[in-house]
Amino acid sequence: MDWETKLIHAGLDPDEHYGALSVPIYHASTYRQRSVEEPGRYEYGRSGNPTRNALEELIAGLEGGKYGFAFASGVAAIASVLCLLEAGQHVLACRDIYGGTYRLLTGLFPRFGITHSFVDATDTEAVASAIRPETKALFLETPSNPLLKITDLAACARLARERGLLTVVDNTFMTPYLQRPLELDCDAVVHSATKFLGGHSDVVAGLAVVTGRELAARLRFVQTAFGAVLGPQDSWLVMRGIRTLKVRMDAQQETAQKLAEWLSAHPLVGTVYYPGLPGHPGAKLHSTQSSGPGCVLSFTLSDGEAAKRFLHSVHLPVPAVSLGGVESILTYPATMSHAALPAVWRDELGVGDDLVRLSVGLESFADLKQGLDRALALSTA
């Protein structure tokens, strides 16, 4: 099926009882068992729910994988995948990374004897050199958050196969509509479904997809044992959002491209980070592994004070945390998405006080341009 058809129909069979075209929301914590010797498919809400399983089957099919898992948040999905590692093992992660993932790697998993280090993942040779004997996983984001750096997924996956490592990719920015890392031989994909997949800023959810049966069995054990599962109501909301993913992202990308080009020529704007710009580092590589530049861009102003004045002045887009909704959202990474990173580390990465991230929504280009232009003018006051 074409993507617009697949998003609406794949994995969403009509309800077997009444033929409902919308997957029913099964608010059930426990299920009647016909036999105590051979339990049925569903026993207890933590280990399985028909609504959640419908979402898991849907995201697995969209990502080109076989096994999907739904969690209570994007961070819960990442943490659950990292729980596949054991004490004494090591994670090698890209340097330019979401603050919540940084918090997990630096603040939580060291307590369990799982170590980490960071590397410029845009340099495959640097990745190879940073692998240790105890390294068991690569954790990648591409485009990365918030500087939209591009990693060669196929090259990193080949390297990981040679070294016996697990390759995990956070695909939140792209979604399976624009990029499918499993098709490039990566092992696992994670999403904050709170973002583009849900798409309406009304649900918190996380998803993971794998292909291998053995890996799926291990992750299913973690999901059941750890228990950070997604509830049926939220599972339904994510499925509803996925149905309009293509039309939303097509429109959002078109506007994002126009805004990136306009901001690049604005006298009050410094650097614009967006894979749709020809001068963006890795833009050519990105076009070979993704089918679009996405709907998120970042840009710098003259300094941190100008950025703060800009954010205090703007009314459209809306200053807020998160991204991927139908409304355009401006985020200040230094105090929002990347507040968990020490200031020195942020400066080394280029995530300075002068940086602003924009998730483009469904408003008109003209209105967004006018709102940004007004706030930029006020930022110099």
N, C-alpha and C positions, 0 to 999 in steps of 0.2 A: 504494500500500500504506500501511496505518497504520504508525506509527513502530515499534511493537514487532515488526512483520513485516519492515519495511525493514531494521532493524538486523541481523536474522538472515540475510536472504536477498539483499538488494540487492548486486549486484556479486560475489556469491560463488557462481558456477556450479559444479556438481559437476566434479570432476577428469575431463578428457576421456579419460584412459587407463583408470582403474579405477573412476570414479564416486565417489571419496571426497568426503564432504560437508564435510570440512575441507580448506582449500587446502593442497596439499603445500608443504613447505619445500624450496625448490630451492637446495641448497648447491652452487652452480656458479659458477665465476669466468669460464668461457669456454664457447662453444657451437660445435658443428660447423656449418660453413657449406656449404650445398649448391652455392653459386656464389660465386666471388670477385668477379665483376662486380656482383652484386646481393646484398649481405649480407641475412641473415634479420632478423627482428624483434629477436632477441637475439644479441649478439656478445660482449660483455664485461660482467662483473658491475656495473661502475660505471655503465654507460650503460643497463642494463636487467636486471631479474630478474623472473621470473613471479610470485613471491610478493610482492615489493615493488609490482609493477604492480597486483596485485589490491587491495592496500591503497589505492593511489593512486586507482584507479577507485572504490573504495568511498567514500572521504572526499569525492571530487568530487561524487558523487551525493548524499551526505547534506547537503552544504553548498549544494546547488543550483547548483553550478558545472559546468564541463566538463572541467577539467584539474587533476589532483592530483599532488603531489610529496611524496615521503617523504625525510626527512633524519635525520641521526644524533642530533639533539637539537632541542629547541625553539629554542635560540639559533642553531643552524645554519640552521634554517628562516628565522628573522628575518634573519640575516646574508645569506643567499642572496637573499632578496627585496630587501634594501637594495643588493645588488650590481647591481640593475637601474639604479641611478643612476650618474652619471658625475662626474668631477672638475669642481668649480665649481658643482655643484648643491646644493640645500639641502633638509633634512628638517625639517618642523614636527611636533613630537610633543607629546602630552598631558603635562602636568607630573607627574601622579601615575602613575608608570610603573614596571614591573618593573625591578629593579636590573640584571639581565643586559642588558636593552635599553639602559638608561642607559649601561652600560659600553661597549657597542658604539658608541653614538652619540658618546660623549665621548672614548673612549680608542682606538678602532680606526679608524673611518671618516674622522676628520680627517686621518689619515696619507695618505689617498688623495684628499684635496681635497674631501671631501663634508662640508659644514657642517650645523649643526643649531641649533635653538632650541626652547624649551618654552613651552607656552601652556596656560591653563586651558581645556580643550576642552569643559567644560560650558557655556561661553559662546561661542556660534557667532559672535557679532559680534567677540569677541576673537580668535577663530581667523582671521576674515576680515582683521582689522587686522594680524595678525602675518605674513601671507603676503608674501613678498618677490618681486621679479622672478625671482630664481634658484630659488625654491621649486618643487620638482617632486613632493613627496610629503607626505601627511598620515599620521602613524602614531598610531593610536588604540587605547585599551583601554577597554572598557565592559562590565561594571563594572570599574573600575580596581583595580590592585593596589598597596596593600592597603586603601585607604579606600573602595572600592566606589563611586566617583563615576560618574555616569551622563552619557554623551555622546549627543547626538542624532545618530545615525548617518545618517539620511536627510537631515537638514539639512546635515551636513558633506559628504556625498556630492554633494549638489546644488552646494554651494559649490565643491568640487573640480572638478566637471565644468565649471562656468563659468570656472574659472581654468586648466583644463588640467592638473590635478594627479592623481597616483595616490593612491587612498585604500586604506590597508592597516590591517586590524583584527586585533588579537590577540584571538582568541575562546576562549582556553583556559578561562576560568572558566565560560563558558556552554555550550560545545560546540554542534554543530549541532542537537542535540536541543532546546535552549532558545532559540537565537538564530542567525539566518542572515544575516549582514551583506551577502552578495552579493545577496540578495533585496531589500535596501534600496539597491541600486545602488553598493555599494562594489566596488573592483576586485580586491582580494586579501584572503584570510583566512589567518592563521597560527595554529598550535597548538603548544603543548608537549603532545604526545601522551603524554608521561610521566605526565601528570596524569589527568584524568577519562576520557579515551579509553582509555588502557591500563588504568587503574583499580585496579591491584593492587600498585603500588610495586615492580615487578619488571622494568621496561624504561625505557630513556631513548630518546626519539624525538621528532621534529618533523614537522609536516605543513604544507603550503601548498596553497591552491586558488585558481584564477583562472578567469575565463570567456572572455576574449578570446583568439583564436588567436595573434595577434601577440605578446601579452604572454606567453602560454604558451611560445611558441618561444624567447623571450628567457630565460625562467626555466629552461627545459629545457637551454639552452646553459650557464647558470650551474651548474646541478646537475651536469652532466657535466664541465664544466671545473674547477669548484671541488672536486667529488668528495666532499662531505660526505653521502654517501648512507646510507640505513638498510639494515642487513643483513637477510637473509631470515628468520633466527630471530626477530629483534626485530619485523619486519613481521608475522609470524604472531602474536606475542604481542599486538600492538596490535589486530589483527583479532579475536582471541579476546576481548579486553576490550570492544571496541565492541559485541559481540553482547549484552552484558548492560547496556549503558549506560542504557537507559530505566529498568529496574527498580532499578538502583543509585541513579540520580539522583532518582527519585521518592521513594524511601525516605530518602535523605540530605537532600533538601529539606524533607521533612516534619519531620525531627528538627531541622534547622537553624532552621526557623521557631520551633519550640517553645523551643529554646535561646536564640534571639535575644530572644524575649519574656520569658523567665525572667531572662536577664542584664540586660535593660533595667530590671527592677524590683529588682535585687539592690543592697543598700546599699553594697557595696564596689566596684561597677562604675560607671565614669563614662559615657562615650558608647559606644553600640553602633552599629556601621556594618553595615547589612544592608538590601538593597533590598526585603525583605519586610515591613519595618516602615513603617507609614503616614507616620511623621515623617521618614523617610530622604530627604535631598535628591535629587530626581530619581526618586523611587519611581514616580510616576504616568507619567513618560516611559518609564521602564524597562518598565512593564507594556504599553506600546504597541508595543515593538520586541522583546520577549522573552516567552516563555511561562511563565516562572517566575523566582523570585529567586535561584536557585542554592544552592550548598551551602557557601559560604565567607562568614564574617563576621569582623569585627574589633571589638575593644573596648579601652577604656583602663582602667587602674587609677589609684590616687591619684598615683603617681609611678613613676620608673624602678626604684627599689629595691623597691617593692611588686611590680612586674611580674617582677623577677628572682626574688624570694622565691617568688612564685606558680609560676613555671616550674621552679624547683628542687624544689618540693614536690609537683608534680602527677605522678601515675602513669597516669591515664586522663583525658583523651587523652594521647597520646605527644608529648613535645617533639621536634621534628625539622624538617628543611628539607623543602621540597616540599609538595604538596597533592594532593587528588583520589583518594586511595587508599580502599580499603575500611575502613582504620583511620582514626580521627580523629587529626588532627595539629595540634599547637600550634606556631606559629612566632613567633619574636621578630624582627620585621623589621629592627630597628636593627642587629643583628649577623648576620642570616641573609639573607633575601631582598633586603634593600635596603642591605647593608653597603657596596656600591660607591658609594652616594651620600654626599657629604660631610655631616657632621653638621649644618652650617648649612642645607644644602639640605633635609635631612630635616625639620628643625624648621620651616622655611618651609612645607613641604607638610603638616605635621601628623603626620608619621611619627615621633613622638617616642619616647623611651625608655620611656614608659608604655603603649605600644601592643602588643597581642598579636593575632595572626591565628589563626583556628580554621577548619580544613577539616574538615567534619563527615563522618564515615564511617557505617558500618552497625551500630555498636553500639546498644544500646537507649538511649532518651532517659533512662530512670531511672538507668542506670549512668553515663552521661556527666554528668548533672546532679550526681550524688553525688560523682564525682571532681572536678569543677570546684568544687563548693561546699566540699569539704574543703580543696583547695588555696587557694581564696580566703580561707578562714578563717586558714590558716597564713601567708598573705602579710602579715598585720597583725602577726605576732609580732615 
